[in-house]
Amino acid sequence: MNNLKKVGLTALGTALVTSSAVAGSLDVTGTAGITYVGNSGADNADSKLSQKTTISFTGSADLDNGFTVSYYNNVSGGAMTAANSHFDVDMGDMGKLRFAGRGASGNGAVGAWDDKTPAANEESWDIKGGGGETGPIAQQTTNDSLIYTNSSAIDGVTVMLNYKPGETTHDSTTGAGIAFTGMEGLNVGVAVEDNNTTDGAVVENTVVYATYAMDAFTVGFQANETDSQTANADTEFEAWGVSYAISEDVSISYGSSTVEYESGSGNSDQEADALGVSWTNGSMSVTASRHSIDNVAGTATDDRDATEVNLTFAF
């Protein structure tokens, strides 16, 4: 993976130093809306209503060697403090190299494919207004990551490699994934990632997924494993989901997931399910989901029901 880092940086440097760029463009888009969250098992820290706002900046320019350089920066939240940004160099058949500064842009294959089951709104385990649930993987921060993606080398196959240098609070992260979409409606993938902590321990994440779309139906299955060198900290995540597009504007979904903890942890299995719905009308969209989750984060006395409703306008 160190070789990947050197090759990636060399390619990026060569593209920028030896090539001139045609004048590019910078576009601005955004959304505005309101989110309602109600959680029966834990009090919301703030109001059940919150502002749902995003502003996105996108820009691109073509280099004279055929490469395309693009930029993306998104800020969101009521206080506009949540950022998601990346910088891409598209090298055509040689693939795409990304430097991800902040947020989900830095997800490698493991982070991007942690739960591919279809959902009209939120995944079954992703409760709001309380939090604390166990997610599908144990991932470190993804800021300042290098990601290489290639979908051209083999028809129907996408390869993704990622590397994050170490910092004060953690050591480096390396990962790789491969996905196959060569059969109509089918999408399967597997990815692994090693997160090295500052105390020398390693958390190994493995994700496997399969989705299949036929007419208006989409079904999906997910199986993840987190193997930690910390005693009694391993988890196994399994999920399935199905969605149905009633029309071009309306979709519904149902999903279920289970997190099993290592036997010595003393935790109970976290079990969750959710119903979701989405509706779009021009620039307006409404999405909602109703969640039920038992044994949140393995705590047998923590059962919750949660509802989320989003009203969003795009401009």
N, C-alpha and C positions, 0 to 999 in steps of 0.2 A: 504493500500500500504506500510505502515511502516513495517507491519508484513512480507510482501513480501521481503522487503529489508533485514530484519534480517534472514529470512529463506535462502535467496539466498546467503548471506555472510557466513552463517553457513555451507551450503553445499559446497561452494567453499573452505572454510578453511579446512573442514574435508577431502575433496578430496586431497588437497595438503599436509596436515600434516601427515595423516595416511597411505598414499599410496606412493609407490615408482614407478618411471617411467622407462619404457624401453627406451633405447637410441633412440631418435627421429631423424628427418631430417629437414633440412632447405633448401628450394628451392628458386631460384631467377628467375623471368620472367620479361619481359618488353615490351614496345611498343615505337615506334618512328614514327613521322609523321608531317604533316603540316595541319593547319586549315586556311581556308579563310572565313572571315565574312564581308559582306557588308550590311549596314543599311542606307536606304534612308532618314529616318526621324531624325536621330541623328548622328553626326560625330563620327567615331571610335576614342577612346582616343589614340590609338596607330596604328601601321600598320595593314592593313587588313589581313596580313599574320602573323601567330604565330606558334611557335613550339609546337607540341603535343607529349609529352614524359611522360612515366610512368615507374617506377621501383617497382615491388612488391616482398615482402619477405613473404613466407609462411612456417610454420613449424608445426609439430605435434609430439606427443608422447603418448603412451598408458600407463595407470596406471594399477597396478596389481588388482585393484578392478573392472576393466572393463571400466572405464571412459577413454575418450580421451581428451587430452588437445591440443588445436591448437592456432596458432598465425598468425596474418596477419598485414602487414604494407605496405602501398602504398604511394609513393610520386610522385607528378606529377607537370606539368607546366614547362614552359621554364626555370624558376629559381629553379625548384624542391622544392618549398616551401609549396605546398598544400599537406597535410597529411591526411590519412584515415587509422585508425588502430583499431584492437580489439583483445581480448583474450577470447577464448571460452573454456568452460568445457562441453563436451557432456556426459550426464549421462544416455544415452540409453533411455529406456521407461520413465524415470523420466524427460526427456526434456533436453534442452540446456540452460546454463547460460552464458551470455556474459557481459564482461566489455569492453565498447567501449571508447577508449581514445580520439579519434579525428574523425571528419568528419562524413560522411553519415553512417558509421558503428553504430553510436549512435541513428539512427532513430528507434523509436518504430513503432507500426502499423500505426499510423497517418502519420508519415513522409515517411514510406516505401510505403504506399498505397495512397498517396495524388493525384496521377493521374495514373491510371492503363490502360487508353485507349491506344490501340496499336499505335506505331509510329516507322517508319523505321529509323528516326534520332531523332529529338527533338520534344517535345510536342508543340502543337499549340501556347501556350502562352509564350514559352521560347525563346524570341528573344535575339539576341546577338548584340554586337557592339553598345551599348547604354544603355541597361538595364533599370531599373526603373519600369518594369511592375509589376502588382499585381499577385502574385502566387496563387496556389490553397488553401494554408493554411497560418496561421500566427503562425510560430513556433519559439521557442527560440533556442539558441545553443544546440547542442546535445552532446557536448564533455563530457566525464566522466560520462556516463550513464550505468545503469544496465538494461539488457534486458533478460527476460525469455521467451522461446518459447517451445511449446509442440505440436507435431503432432502425438503422439502415443496413447494418452488416448482414443480418439474416431476416428475411421476410417473416413478419408476424412475431418477431422476438425483440424484446426490449431489455437491455442490460443497464444497470445502474450501479455506480460505485460512489462511495462517499468517504470523506476524511475530515475530521475536525481536530486541530492541534490542541494540545493540552493547555490548561490554564491553572490558576492558583488553586481553584476548588476541585479540579478533576484533571485526569490525564487524557490522552487522546482517545478518539472514537473512530473506528473503521467499520465499514459495512459494504455489503454487496447484495444485489438482488437480480432476478431474472423473471420475466413475465412472457407468457405466450398468448397471442390473440389471433393465431392463424386460422382458426375455425370460426365460422360465422356465429356470433352470439356468445362464444366462450372466451373467458378471460381467467387464466390461472397464473399463479405466481408464488415464488418462495424467496425469502430474504433472510440474511443473518447480519448481526451487528454486535461488536464487542465494545462495551463501555468500560474503560479502565479508570478506576478511582484512585485518589491520591494516596490511599493506604495500601496500594498494590493489589486490591481485589479486582475481580473482573465480573461484570454482569453480561451474560450472553443472551441476546434476544433472537428468537427464531419465529418467523411468521410464515404461514401458508394459507392461501385463500383460493377460492374458485367461485366464479359467478357465471351465470348463464341467462341470457335474455332471449325470449321467444315471444313474438307478437307483443302484447302489452304487459307480459309478466317478466319479472327478473327475480331469480333466486340466488342466494349467496351463502357460502359456508366459510368459516374462519377457524383456524387452530394455531394458537401461539404458545410459546414456551419461554419463560424467563428463568435462566439458570444462574444463580448467584453463588459466589464463593462465601458469602455470609451465611452462617448456619440457619436453617429453617426459613429461608427467605425465597425459595423457589415458588413460582406460580405457573399454572396452566390455564389458558383462556380459550374457551370455545364459544362460538356464536353462529347463529343462522338467521336469515331474514328473507322476506319475500315482499315485493312491491308490485302494484298493479296500476297502470296508467288508464284511468277511466276515460280520459280524453286528453287532448293536447295540453289542457290547462289544469287538470285535476289528477292527483296521484294519491294513493294510500299505501301504507306499509305496516308490517308487523315484524318485530325482531325479538330475539331472546338470546341471552348470554349467561355464561357461568364462569366464575373464577374459582379454581381449586388451589388451596394453599398446601404447602408442604406439611406432612403429617405432624412433625414436631412443633409446628407453629402454634397449635391450639386454636386456630381460627376456623370458623364455619365457612362453608362455601358461600360466596356472594352470588346471588341469583337475581337476574333482572329481565324484564320484558317491557316492550313499549309499542304503542299504536301511534302512527303518524299520518298526517295529511298535509298536502300542499295544494295551493291554488294560485294561479297567476292570471292577471288581467292587465295586459299592456305593461306599463312600467311598475305596476303594483303587484305585490305577492303577499300571501298569507300562508304561514307554515305553523303547524302545531303538533305537539306530541304529549302523550300521557304515559308516564313511567311508573312502574312498580319495582322496587328493589329490596330484597331481603338480605340481612347480614352485611350491611355496608362495610366494606374494607375488612370483612371477616368477623365483625362484632355481632354476636348473636342477638343482642338487645336493640339493634339499630335497624329498623325496617322503615321504609319511606315510600310515599306516593308523591309524585311530582308532575306538574303541568307546566308546559312552556308554550307561549303563543307569540309569534313574531309578525308584525305588520311593517312592511318595508316598501319604500318607493325608490326607484332607481332614476338617476338623472345624469 
